[in-house]
Amino acid sequence: MKVWMLLALTLVCAGGAYAQSRSRGGSSAQPNQMIRIKEITGVGGDSDYNSAAPQVDAKWKKKINHTDNYAKDDAKGWHYFEVAYEVANIGTDSAGKKKPILAIPEVEITYALLYDMRKSKIAASVAGNAQKAGGAIGWDNPKQLYTLFTETITYTTITPGREHYAAVCVPPAATAIYGDPMVFSVQIKVDGVQQGDIMTQMVGNASVDGNKLAPIMQERGPDGKPRPAAWWERIENLSESVVRREGILRDRSMTPFVMAGDQYYDQVKAE
């Protein structure tokens, strides 16, 4: 990943304190701050977010009677987005008392992705006629050329002492329509308390309708200093070109990728 294309926004207080505790053997953590995001991957630079599903091979296609046309269509592969994070060995309760961490029962991770439909060949070919017709089937407003995907997933039994991974995917049918990702962000919460800061990746100087996204990416914290903001809660006020779509992002456990390296990823809480 090229560094100049990566906005790795890390809370100085929580991240710095946690880093120091790690260097001393993980002996302490700030109150309610038990998790630190290490890295997110999937957007910008030489990203490899395009991935083929593990079982897509000639033998599998033949078994379910796919024709040769299946291999020649315009559908892209899956888009794959990952977060790596660490858990402290020692935490502190609301009274400031230090306590060892055996496991965190539940961790909520919110994923937010902004897609540029102008990068979609299908959308581009339809856009002209849709503009004249005032819309298209399945596309009510041809001006909505940016798509926002969000999903909050709860993971369970998160233990310290090792690096944790979680990932979400966008299926091929959606990637073929909605284009390429512009922005990817991750927010982690435990018992409703945000852990550290939101981390974001962005392609270059991303903008929507000529409006740069940088201003909605930050907000003033309680101490008056700027910190990363939940931009996905504010972006629809920036432009009518952005439309939010639900039910697209899937945890990797709900995709064919569950077959590969499942032991390295966190367990989604059963509904």
MOCOR-V458198 format. One line per field, one symbol per residue. ss: DSSP state (H for helix, E for strand, L for the rest). phi: phi as a letter, one per 30 degrees, with the letter a starting at -180 (. if undefined). psi: psi as a letter, one per 40 degrees, with the letter a starting at -180 (. if undefined). Layout:
# MOCOR-V458198
ss=???
phi=???
psi=???
This chain:
# MOCOR-V458198
ss=LLHHHLLLLLLHHHHHHHHHHHHLLLLLLLLLLLEEEEEEELLLLLLLLEELLLLLLHHHHHHLLLLHHHHHLLLLLEEEEEEEEEELLEEELLLLLEEELLLEEEEEEEEEEEEEHHHLHHHHHHHHHHHHHLLELLELLLLLLEEEEEEEEEEEEELLLLLEEEEEEELHHHHHHHLEEEEEEEEEEELLEELLLLEEEELLLLEELLEELHHHHEEELLLLLEEELLHHHLHHHLLLLEEEELLLLEEHHHLHHHHLLHHHELEELLL
phi=.dddccccccdddddddddddddcjidaadeiccbbddabbkbihcecddbddecdbdddeddciddddedcdcddddcbbbbcbccddbbbdddiddbdcdacebbccccbbcccdddcddddddeddddddikbdibdbdddcbcccbacbccbhccdjadcbbabbcdeddddccicdcbbbbbcbbhicdcicdcbcbdhcebbhicddedcdbbddedicdbdcdeddbddddaddcbcbcicdbdedcbddddciddccdddddd
psi=hhdeehgghhhddddddddddddeefeiiihegeihhdiiiehibfifdhiiidegiddddddefiidddeeiehiaihhhihhiihidhihadeehhiihdihdhhhhhhhhhiheeehddddddddddddefiihegdheegehhhhihhhhiighiieihiiiiiihiddddddebihdhhihhhihfehhhaiihiiihagiihfehieddeeiihideeiiihigdeeedeedieehhhhiedhhidefieedehfdeeiihhhi.
